[in-house]
Amino acid sequence: MLKRILYFIGLISFSSILALEPIEKLLIEKAVLPEQKKAVKAYLLKIAEDHRQMAQKYKEMANTKKGGKHKYDQKHRKDMQSLSQKFEKDAEVYEKAAEKL
């Protein structure tokens, strides 16, 4: 049952860029048994890993040139770097939350 709940929450939260949604905070608070804490920690670390992978993809996209105008390339690079930084920060938040369990 807990695995199904975690899977559902994972699907919802993966589409979000914001770290630690209220439902995830509730999951952390309600995890009292060692098995529950282990499952929540594994979930948080998986989300952190996914966010790190996305950050890496955006970094790679920032370094590619599209062959368009220089102004467009600069804006594209800036946007990709910004998204990369957001995903890196989110990954750190998830890892810190997992360490507290």
Buried (B, 14 or more C-beta within 10 A) or exposed (E): EBEEEBEEBBEEBEEEEEBBEEEBEEBBEEBEEEEBBEBBBEBBBBBBEBBBEBBEBBBEBBEEEEEEEEEEBEEBBEEBBEBBEBBBBBBBBBBEBBEEB
